[in-house]
Each structure stands twice: as structure tokens, then as C-alpha cells.
Amino acid sequence: MANLTDEEIIRDAVNLVDEGLAVTLPVKGRSMLPFILGGRDSVVLTRPVDIREGDVVLARIDGRRFVLHRVIEIAGNPDAGAGDVDRCVVLMGDGNLRGRERCPLHEVLARADEVVGADGVHRRLDSPRQRRLARLWRRLLPVRRWLLAIYKRTIIRNIDIQ
């Protein structure tokens, strides 16, 4: 069996999403803490229809790397179509303290609708409760550094991560 690179796996997943299928993909990294924990959680990706602020999306940045981050702004003409090059999405990981990525709207490849925990429990990312928590977390950006430090030292330390 051939070993696939992460890029090949993501491209195959995006092709399946484009065909209308939902794809469950494991997550790496900690840029989406505390909502998604890399090495433990997976996300269910679907076709990116009607992207809104607050959605968690898989996007291609600079035409070469992929990120799974939250949409914090959609810039450009709201009446423009998804193919309009003037329309772009601003993304930021929930676990990031600074640093935002920008990409054209057409480079949003999939939307993460659910998180699947190691225990198999599915959490909807677009539920009213999850959206409220994400908005609150964004407002806490000035103190996020300390909250993440506490989270990493207490909760993550006690979780078995692969």
C-alpha cells in the first residue's frame, strides 16, 4: 500500500466533498484549541455552501498550504458570486493569538460541520451554543494567551493525544 502525503489526502477528501459526500478527516495541530484538539479529534467536512462568519473551514492559503480555521470576516462585495476574485475570506485559528490568513472565497474548499471526539461523540460546530461560545472566545482575544496556557497545563495534560 502506497503512503500518501497529507496534501494528497486533503486533495482526495476535497474531491469527495466536491462530489457531495461528507468526509471525516483527522486534525493535526493545536491552532483550533479549545474547540478542536489535533491528534485526538476529527472533523466532518462538507461542501462549502453559504459560508458565514464563524464557520470553520478548510481553505487553501497562497495556493499551496491548507488550514482548518474559523472565518472571522468575509471582505468584498456581498452581492458578488463565489467566483469573484475581489471577495476574500479572513481566517484565524481559535488557538492563535495573532496572525490571520486571507484567501479568495473560491479557495474555501470545505466547511467543517461537526467535530468527532476520541470518544466518538459528534458536536455540531454550527449549533447556536457552539456559535455563542466561538463569539465569546473571539472577544476574549486580549486574554486568550493566559486562558490557553491554563487550558494546556490542566486539561490537555490529562488527555491522551496520539
Rosetta blueprint (number, residue, H / E / L):
1 M L
2 A L
3 N L
4 L L
5 T L
6 D H
7 E H
8 E H
9 I H
10 I H
11 R H
12 D H
13 A H
14 V H
15 N H
16 L H
17 V H
18 D H
19 E L
20 G L
21 L L
22 A L
23 V E
24 T E
25 L E
26 P E
27 V L
28 K L
29 G L
30 R L
31 S L
32 M L
33 L L
34 P L
35 F L
36 I L
37 L L
38 G L
39 G L
40 R L
41 D L
42 S E
43 V E
44 V E
45 L E
46 T E
47 R L
48 P L
49 V L
50 D L
51 I L
52 R L
53 E L
54 G L
55 D L
56 V E
57 V E
58 L E
59 A E
60 R E
61 I E
62 D L
63 G L
64 R L
65 R E
66 F E
67 V E
68 L E
69 H E
70 R E
71 V E
72 I E
73 E E
74 I E
75 A E
76 G L
77 N L
78 P L
79 D L
80 A L
81 G L
82 A L
83 G L
84 D L
85 V L
86 D L
87 R L
88 C E
89 V E
90 V E
91 L E
92 M E
93 G L
94 D L
95 G L
96 N L
97 L L
98 R L
99 G L
100 R L
101 E E
102 R E
103 C E
104 P E
105 L H
106 H H
107 E H
108 V E
109 L E
110 A E
111 R E
112 A E
113 D E
114 E E
115 V E
116 V E
117 G L
118 A L
119 D L
120 G L
121 V L
122 H E
123 R E
124 R E
125 L L
126 D L
127 S L
128 P H
129 R H
130 Q H
131 R H
132 R H
133 L H
134 A H
135 R H
136 L H
137 W H
138 R H
139 R H
140 L L
141 L H
142 P H
143 V H
144 R H
145 R H
146 W H
147 L H
148 L H
149 A H
150 I H
151 Y H
152 K H
153 R H
154 T H
155 I L
156 I H
157 R H
158 N H
159 I L
160 D L
161 I L
162 Q L
